[in-house]
């Protein structure tokens, strides 16, 4: 962590600063991501295949994806379909190929 990332954390919106970081902090959906469930075991074993999360805004899709990426030590890039364009997707794909 450097000086700039520390400063970014201080000015990040409260919702981002309070976002759960682990599966234990993730509220709701215990029947899917609770201890001993199939999805949680796959995440913890880093054996998760492709997933599609669907639902209205604010239900935790991005948070869960971020937690999965952190648990599996994977790269995570957040794109918003409303504000991101094809060029943004191409840039993310290019960076993924380079990784």
Backbone torsions as a table, in degrees:
resi	resn	phi	psi	omega
1	UNK	NA	136.5	179.9
2	UNK	-115.0	-179.3	-177.1
3	UNK	-57.4	-39.8	-175.9
4	UNK	-72.6	-39.3	180.0
5	UNK	-69.3	-32.0	175.5
6	UNK	-64.2	-42.9	179.8
7	UNK	-65.8	-37.1	178.5
8	UNK	-62.7	-38.2	179.8
9	UNK	-64.9	-35.6	-178.2
10	UNK	-69.1	-31.3	-177.0
11	UNK	-100.9	-0.1	178.8
12	UNK	-64.7	150.1	177.5
13	UNK	-58.1	150.4	-178.8
14	UNK	-54.3	-41.0	-179.6
15	UNK	-59.6	-38.5	178.5
16	UNK	-70.5	-39.1	-179.4
17	UNK	-70.4	-27.8	-177.8
18	UNK	-95.9	-1.0	-177.2
19	UNK	-59.4	135.0	177.8
20	UNK	-57.8	145.2	-179.2
21	UNK	-111.0	-14.7	-178.1
22	UNK	-132.7	165.1	177.1
23	UNK	-64.0	-32.2	178.6
24	UNK	-67.5	-28.9	179.1
25	UNK	-83.9	-16.9	-177.3
26	UNK	-73.8	118.4	-176.6
27	UNK	-92.4	142.5	179.3
28	UNK	86.8	167.5	177.1
29	UNK	59.4	32.0	-179.8
30	UNK	-60.8	-28.0	178.3
31	UNK	-69.1	-15.4	-179.7
32	UNK	-108.1	-43.6	-176.4
33	UNK	-117.0	12.2	177.0
34	UNK	-71.4	166.9	-179.3
35	UNK	-54.6	131.8	176.4
36	UNK	85.6	-6.4	-179.4
37	UNK	-76.1	159.6	-177.0
38	UNK	-58.1	-48.8	-177.9
39	UNK	-63.2	-43.4	-179.3
40	UNK	-64.0	-42.0	178.9
41	UNK	-63.1	-39.4	178.5
42	UNK	-65.0	-40.5	178.5
43	UNK	-64.8	-49.9	-176.3
44	UNK	-66.2	-27.9	178.2
45	UNK	-88.9	0.0	-176.6
46	UNK	55.8	44.5	180.0
47	UNK	-120.2	24.0	-176.4
48	UNK	-81.7	132.7	175.2
49	UNK	-93.2	-169.4	-178.8
50	UNK	-59.8	143.5	-180.0
51	UNK	-134.7	151.2	171.2
52	UNK	-123.9	122.5	176.5
53	UNK	-102.7	130.8	-175.9
54	UNK	-129.7	138.3	176.1
55	UNK	161.9	171.3	-179.3
56	UNK	-70.0	164.8	178.7
57	UNK	-58.7	142.2	173.2
58	UNK	88.9	6.8	-178.0
59	UNK	-93.3	-7.9	174.7
60	UNK	111.2	13.7	-178.7
61	UNK	-61.5	-50.8	-179.2
62	UNK	-66.9	-39.7	178.6
63	UNK	-61.7	-46.0	179.8
64	UNK	-63.5	-42.1	178.2
65	UNK	-61.4	-40.9	178.1
66	UNK	-64.7	-41.9	178.0
67	UNK	-63.6	-42.8	178.8
68	UNK	-61.4	-45.9	179.2
69	UNK	-60.5	-42.6	179.3
70	UNK	-66.9	-39.8	-179.4
71	UNK	-67.8	-37.0	-177.6
72	UNK	-95.2	4.7	-179.6
73	UNK	55.4	44.1	-179.8
74	UNK	-104.4	160.0	174.8
75	UNK	-72.2	143.1	179.1
76	UNK	-135.1	122.9	177.2
77	UNK	-123.7	125.3	-179.0
78	UNK	-97.5	122.0	175.5
79	UNK	-120.7	142.8	176.4
80	UNK	-104.8	121.8	-176.8
81	UNK	-62.1	-23.8	-179.2
82	UNK	-77.5	-39.3	-174.4
83	UNK	-103.5	-11.8	-178.7
84	UNK	-98.9	147.0	179.1
85	UNK	-117.0	-173.2	-179.3
86	UNK	-60.5	-38.4	179.9
87	UNK	-61.5	-37.9	178.4
88	UNK	-65.1	-42.9	179.4
89	UNK	-64.4	-42.7	178.8
90	UNK	-62.0	-39.3	178.9
91	UNK	-63.9	-42.1	178.6
92	UNK	-65.3	-42.6	178.4
93	UNK	-63.5	-40.0	178.6
94	UNK	-63.4	-44.9	178.3
95	UNK	-63.3	-36.7	178.2
96	UNK	-65.4	-40.8	177.6
97	UNK	-63.0	-37.5	-179.9
98	UNK	-70.2	-28.9	177.8
99	UNK	-72.1	NA	NA
